[in-house]
Amino acid sequence: MRDLRGGVETAYYQVSLGEALIGINGENIAKLKQVVQVSQIEYTANQAPQADLICADFALLQAQLQQRQYQTNRANDGVGLNQLLDRRPASPLNLDQKIQLSIGWSSHWIKRSRLQRIAARNYSRPR
């Protein structure tokens, strides 16, 4: 019984972490789209080298790929939680609590890098 409870709690926090990662990465994607637009305008006006535009495009594509990976992982974690709860894999979870991330400008990069390390540990394992 204890193992089941521990597994359910772990799966719940994995789903919550996945939701938080998707939210943060979504914000990053929106900002990177702006960076690409600015880089495109600057490049067109001969104010920035083409390398800046290529780097901005690459960063955006990388973030979009990461977003798809986070969404896949969240779906897999949801299926795992449903299985632990003896429910159908596609049953909606309707989780009330989410991990609240308060990211101030001064600590944004520190918390972001911690979150990325956690994600790398938890989401890069083969399933």
C-alpha angles and dihedrals in degrees: 000000000000091000091052092050091048091049092050092048092048092048091048092054091045090056091046092049090049090054091050093048091050090051095049093044090049089057090049091051091053090051093045090053088057090049090052091050092050091046090050092051093046092047092048090051091048090244096119135033121254089246089069091056093046092049092049091049091048093050090050093049090047092052091047091051090049089050091056089049092050090050091050091048092048090052091049091048090050091052090049092050091048090051091051089050090050093244134130111281094241096047113128113252100206093197113191100198126061130181105267112217116194106192117183121192093251096052098030097106094043094052092040092054091048090051091049091051090051090048092048091052096045102035104037094064113104112252 
